[in-house]
């Protein structure tokens, strides 16, 4: 806790918005040091403003560490209680991962991977508003476009954004005298009007985000962003995909509030995009074992499909499904999502142990 408070003070002094790296990699086992990190998180995240944490509980090679998953369900509940005065906001600074990337520049999940140099500059380009505007301009010119044409427009826009991001990143790295790392191609929305992945889905013809076709639309968007970005840069890394953080995307939050976008549909959409169940508020009385089971489901998607998946979920103390909560700033506001069948997964989580790695992990 003292280390985290020192980091927080240093970040304030330097004018840094967030500091990542309060991280434990426990996908195959929990060391005593890992256990200290995990169980200090309620104090760390309630006593600091800028420190962010990430815990990797699963990987393609190791499978899913259900002991760690179960413990993280309990830790998340404790963090929510420790920050109850701020509607459980401490949980917004914690990400539980499968297949955590070593070079992710996006908070709250960024950390300095074991293979990284002493210092490096990794760039996140974001830009859903730019992509959305490009699609609208193209449709205004020609309404007879096909989805293939729209995918091509996304690729072209992604290329431009990525190229600019890499040029800026390399200049910054040179100015600082450190290595340039990667460009992360991810579309990361903000609460600002128009800067929304949900709005892109609507532009692609899904009038209600969460309706049939939403998963296909986000898959097309994710693929086109990757293809355009890869052509623009030889240093692509991180998460590189389309994010769907509910509270940080006004269109997604609106869809949840209207009942069009439910937790199960969000999970389905995470199978084809980056990163996972992100910035989702749930009722404060959701059992820890149910939260652990939600994490386990998302980890299974990552392990089976050999992709990075994650959970950033916020039990809001005292809140019920449908109530709106405001986390402020870039974290936005969101309705509390209903968690169906809460309490029905306890025995599964209590079995613990490790869910073995899938057959496709034997790739050597």
N, C-alpha and C positions, 0 to 999 in steps of 0.2 A: 504494500500500500504506500509506503514511503517513497519507493522508486517511482510509482505512478504519479504521486503528488509532485515529485521533483520534475518529472517530464512535463506535467501540466504547467508548472510555474515557468519552465524554460520556454514552452510553446507560447505562453502569454507574453513573455519578455521579447521573443523574436517576432511576434506578430503572425504566428502560424495558426491556421484554423483548426486542424486536427492532427494528432499524432497516432499512427498505427503501430503495430508490432507487439502489443501485449498479447502474445500468441502462444498456444500450445498445440503441438502436433501429436495427437493421441490415437491415430487411426489403428494402430496395432497394439498399443498398450499405454498405460498411464504411469509415468515415473513419479516419485515423490515430489520432484520439482514441478511437474505438470499439474499434480493435484493441488499444490499450493497456488499456482496461477489460476486454475479453474475456480477454486473455492474462495479466492480473494476477490473475485469479480464483483460481487454485490457491494463491497466496500470501495473498491477501486472506481467503479463506474458511478457510484453515488457521490464520491468525494472529489471527483475531477470533472472538468468541463470538456476537455479536448482529447483525452486519452480514449482510444478505441481498441477493441479486443477482437480476436478471432481464434476459433478452436476448430481444428480439423479432426473430424471423428470417423472419416471413412475414406477409402481410396480404392481404385480399381484393383490394385495388387493385394491389398490387405482385407478387403471387404468392409463391413460396418462394425465398429466397436460399440456394441449395444450397452456395455457398462458405461462408456463415456456419454452415449446418447441419453441414457437414463439420468445420469448426474447433471447433464446440461439442462434437462427439463426442470430439475429442481433449482438449479442456479438461476435460470431465467425468472422463475417465480420469485426467488429471493431478491433479485435485482429490481423487479417491478415493485415489490414491497418497499425496498430501500429508497426508491425514488417515487413513492406514491404521490408526494406533493406535486410532482411534475408529470403526473399521469403515466408513470412507468417509463419515463423517457430514457433511463439508463439502458434499457434493452435495445434502443435504437443504435447504440454504439457497440453492439456485439453481433458478430456473424458466426454461425455454425456451418462449417464447410464439409463437402466431399471434394477430394481432388483439388485442394487449394493451390492456386498458381503462386509461384515465387516472385512474380514481377507485376502484380496487380497494383495499379496506381489509385484505385478508387477506395475511398473510405466508406464503411468502417472496416473493410476486410483487408486492407493493405498491410504487408509486413515485408521485412527484408529476408528473402529466401536464403537458404543455406549456400546456394551456388552463386549468389550475387556478389559483385565487387564491393570494395569498402564503401564507395559512394557512387550513386548512379542517378540519372534523371529519367524517370518513366512518365510518359505523357498519356493522359486520358483525353480523347478528343470530343466526346459527347455529341451534341448537335441534332436532337430530334426535331427541333423547330426548323432548322435549315432543311432537313429532309421533307418535312411536312409541307413547307412553303414551295419547295421544288415540285412536289407532286401536284399541288393545287394549281400552280402555274401551267404545268403541262396539260392537266385536264381542262383548264380554261381554254387552251388552244385547240384541243382535239378530244372530244368526249368519246370517240370510238376506239380508244386505246384498249389493248388487252392487258391482262395481268403481267404477261411477259414484258410488255412495253414499260409498265410501271416499275417492274423489277429492274429494268435497265436504267431507268431514271434514278432509282435509289443507288445503284452501283456508281453512276457518274457522280452523284452528289457525295457519296461516301469517299470516292477517290479524291475529290477536291478538298474535303474537310481533313482527310488523313494527311494529304500532302502538306497542307498548311501546318497541321499539328507537328509533323516531323521536322519541318524547317524551323519552327519556333523552338522545339525541343532541343535540336542540335545546337542552335545559337545559345540557348540558355546553358546547356551543358558546357559548351566551349567557354562561355563567359565565367562560369564557376570553376572551370578546370577539372571537371569530373567526367566520367564516362557517360555517353548517351546509351540508354537502355532500350526501351521499346516504345511503340505507340499502341495503345489499347483502343481498338476500333469501336468500343461500346457506345450505344446511344443511351445516355443516362438522362432521364427527364428531370425537370425542376417544377415547382408549383406555379411558375409563371405561365400565363395564358399562352397557349400555342406551342410551348416547349414540352411536348407530350407525345409519348409513344401511343397512348390510347387514341389521340387525335389522328395519328397516322393510320391506325386500324380503321377508324371511321372513314378516312379519306379513301381507303382501299375498298369501301363499299359495305362495311359492317356497321349498320346504323346504331346498334347497341353493343358495346364492348362486352364480350362474354357470350354473345349469341353464336349459334353454329357458324363455323367459318373463321372464328377468331384465332383458333390454334393454327390453321393453315396460313392466315394472314401474317401472324407473327413469325412463323417459320420462313415465309418468303422474305419478309423484312430482314430477318437475322442473316439469311443466306446472302442476300444482295449486299448487305453492309460488309460482310466478310470479303466477298469477291472484289468489290470496289476498293476496299482498303488494302487488300493484299497486293493489288496492282500498283498502289501508290507508295508502298513502303516495303523494304526488305527486313524490317525490324518489328514485325507485328507480334504482340504477346498479350499478357494479362488475361482478361476475360473475353473481350472482343465479341460483343453481341448486343442484342437489344434488351435493356433492363425493363422490368415491370414492377417498380416499387410503388405500392398503392398510394401511400400518403404523399409521395413526392410527385405524383402525376395526377393532375386535377381531373382528367377524363376517366382514369381508372377509379379514383375515389368516388366520383359521381356514379359510375356504373355499379360499384359495390353498394352504395347507398340506395340505388334504385332497385337492387335485387337482381340485376342482370348478370353480375359477375360474382360468383361464389367461390369459396375456398377451394372446392374440388376442381372448378374450371381453371382457377389460377394455377393449381398444381399441374393440370394437363398442359397448360401453355408453357410451363417451365421445362417440359420435356424437349422443347424445340428452340428455346431461346436462352439467354443469359439473364440472371444467374439462378434465381430460385424464388421461393416465397419471401418477398422482400417488403419490409415496412408495412406489415399487416397487423392492425390492432385487433385483439380478441378480448372477450370478456375476462375480467380480472379473476373470476372464480373458476377458470378453466384449470382442471387438475394438472399437476406437473407431469404425470404419466401420459396424459393426452398430448401435451406439448411435445414430450419425447417421441411419441408415436408419429406426430406430424413431421418432426425432424427425420425420423427413420424412413418415412415414405419418400421424402425429398432426397435423402442420401441414397436410397435404392435407385432412384432415377439416375443419379450421377454415376454410381458404381456400375450399373448395368450398361449404360450408354457411353461410358468412358468420357464424361464431360464434367466440368465444374458445376456443382449445384450448391445452394446454400439456403439457410433460413435466418431471417431477421424478423422476429415476431415479438409483439409487444402486448403482454397481458396488462390491460389498463385497470388498476385497482378501483373497484366500485362501479365499473362501467358495464352496461349490458349491450347486447347486440342491437345495432341501429343507432346508438348514441354517437354523436360526432365528437372527436377530440382534436385539439390543435397542438402540434409539437413546435410550431414556430419556425421561421426562417426557411432554409432549404428542406427541412424535414416535413413541412406541409401539414395538412389536416386530412382526416379520414374518418369514415364511419367505422364503428366496431363491427367486425365481421362475425357472423354466426359460426360457431363450431358445432357441427352436428355429431351426434353420438359421443359426446364428451363422457369420459369415464368408462368407455367400453373396451379400451385397449390395455388396461392396467396389467393383466396377467402376461400378455405378450412382452411388455417392456420389462417386467420383473424377472423373466427368464434370464435376461442378461446374456453374457458371453459375447461371441462374435458371429455375425452372419458371414459365412465364407464368401470369398471372392468368386465372381462368376467364371464360367469356363473361358470366356474371351480374355481373361487376365493372363492366361498361359500363352503369351504371344511370342516368346523367344524361340 
